[in-house]
């Protein structure tokens, strides 16, 4: 099964990518906005094959900053905006990478060993 990806984009292009292995769905991402306000909060979730739901939320989003929470753990976006999420034996593993999101992830998988390994394992390859 191929991983499922969710993206947050701005006028600058993709500013956040989260990929989850073994998530046949349902999966969803949306923007929560405040009435009469300019703030918004990107949120989403992945549903794993065993039914476990992995939620994520980007607090106080700004270009390349703010805190993102994935499955209850907080990450600082300044350390990277690409997240690879997988689960095995009930344990969720998140890998945060600082890569150029203007490049397609498939191209990055050709040059980045961590991304290539994630996609190979998610697809059942070794």
C-alpha positions as CSV (number, residue, x, y, z in Angstrom):
1,X,0.0,0.0,0.0
2,X,1.4,3.4,-1.0
3,X,1.6,6.1,1.7
4,X,-1.0,8.8,1.8
5,X,0.1,12.5,1.8
6,X,-1.5,15.7,3.0
7,X,-0.3,19.1,2.2
8,X,-0.7,22.7,3.3
9,X,0.0,25.3,0.6
10,X,0.3,29.1,0.5
11,X,1.1,31.6,-2.1
12,X,4.7,30.5,-1.6
13,X,3.9,26.9,-2.6
14,X,3.8,23.9,-0.3
15,X,4.7,24.8,3.3
16,X,3.9,21.5,5.0
17,X,3.8,17.9,3.9
18,X,2.8,14.9,6.0
19,X,3.0,11.4,4.6
20,X,1.6,8.4,6.4
21,X,2.2,4.7,5.7
22,X,-0.5,2.1,5.9
23,X,-3.4,4.6,6.0
24,X,-6.2,3.3,3.7
25,X,-8.5,5.9,5.2
26,X,-10.6,7.7,5.8
27,X,-8.0,10.5,5.8
28,X,-8.8,14.2,5.7
29,X,-7.2,17.6,6.1
30,X,-9.0,21.0,6.4
31,X,-8.4,24.5,7.6
32,X,-10.2,25.7,10.8
33,X,-10.8,29.5,10.6
34,X,-12.1,31.9,13.2
35,X,-15.2,34.0,12.6
36,X,-14.3,37.6,11.8
37,X,-10.6,36.7,12.2
38,X,-7.6,36.2,10.0
39,X,-6.2,33.3,11.8
40,X,-6.5,29.7,10.6
41,X,-5.4,26.3,11.9
42,X,-4.6,23.5,9.5
43,X,-5.8,20.1,10.9
44,X,-6.1,16.6,9.6
45,X,-5.9,12.9,10.4
46,X,-4.9,9.6,9.0
47,X,-6.7,6.3,9.7
48,X,-4.4,3.3,9.8
49,X,-5.3,-0.2,8.5
50,X,-6.0,-1.3,12.1
51,X,-8.4,1.6,12.7
52,X,-6.1,3.8,14.8
53,X,-6.5,7.5,14.0
54,X,-3.5,9.7,13.9
55,X,-4.5,13.4,14.3
56,X,-2.3,16.4,13.4
57,X,-2.7,20.2,13.9
58,X,-0.5,23.1,13.0
59,X,-0.7,25.7,15.8
60,X,-0.2,29.4,15.0
61,X,0.9,28.7,11.3
62,X,3.4,31.1,9.8
63,X,5.8,30.6,7.0
64,X,8.2,27.9,8.1
65,X,7.4,28.4,11.8
66,X,4.8,27.4,14.4
67,X,4.3,24.2,16.3
68,X,2.8,21.1,14.7
69,X,1.3,18.4,16.8
70,X,1.2,14.8,15.4
71,X,-0.4,12.1,17.5
72,X,0.1,14.1,20.7
73,X,3.7,15.0,20.2
74,X,4.8,18.6,19.3
75,X,7.4,19.5,16.7
76,X,8.8,22.9,15.7
77,X,8.3,23.5,12.0
78,X,11.5,25.5,11.9
79,X,13.3,22.1,12.1
80,X,11.7,20.8,8.9
81,X,8.3,20.8,7.2
82,X,8.3,17.2,5.9
83,X,6.9,14.6,8.2
84,X,7.0,10.8,7.5
85,X,4.6,8.9,9.8
86,X,4.4,5.2,10.3
87,X,3.1,2.8,12.9
88,X,4.2,-0.7,13.9
89,X,2.9,-2.7,16.8
90,X,0.8,0.2,18.0
91,X,3.7,2.6,18.2
92,X,3.6,5.7,16.0
93,X,6.9,6.9,14.6
94,X,7.4,10.3,13.1
95,X,10.5,11.4,11.2
96,X,10.8,15.2,10.6
97,X,13.0,16.2,7.7
98,X,14.2,19.6,6.5
99,X,14.0,19.4,2.7
100,X,13.2,21.7,-0.1
101,X,9.4,21.2,-0.6
102,X,9.5,22.8,-4.0
103,X,10.9,19.5,-5.3
104,X,8.5,16.6,-5.9
105,X,8.7,14.0,-3.2
106,X,9.3,11.3,-5.7
107,X,12.4,13.1,-6.9
108,X,13.6,13.6,-3.3
109,X,13.2,9.8,-2.7
110,X,15.8,9.3,-5.4
111,X,18.4,11.4,-3.6
112,X,17.4,11.1,0.1
113,X,17.9,7.7,1.7
114,X,15.5,8.3,4.6
115,X,12.6,9.2,2.2
116,X,13.5,6.3,-0.1
117,X,13.5,3.9,2.9
118,X,10.1,5.2,4.1
119,X,8.4,4.7,0.7
120,X,10.0,1.2,0.2
121,X,8.9,0.0,3.7
122,X,5.4,1.5,3.2
123,X,5.1,-0.3,-0.1
124,X,6.2,-3.6,1.4
125,X,9.6,-3.6,-0.3
126,X,12.9,-4.0,1.4
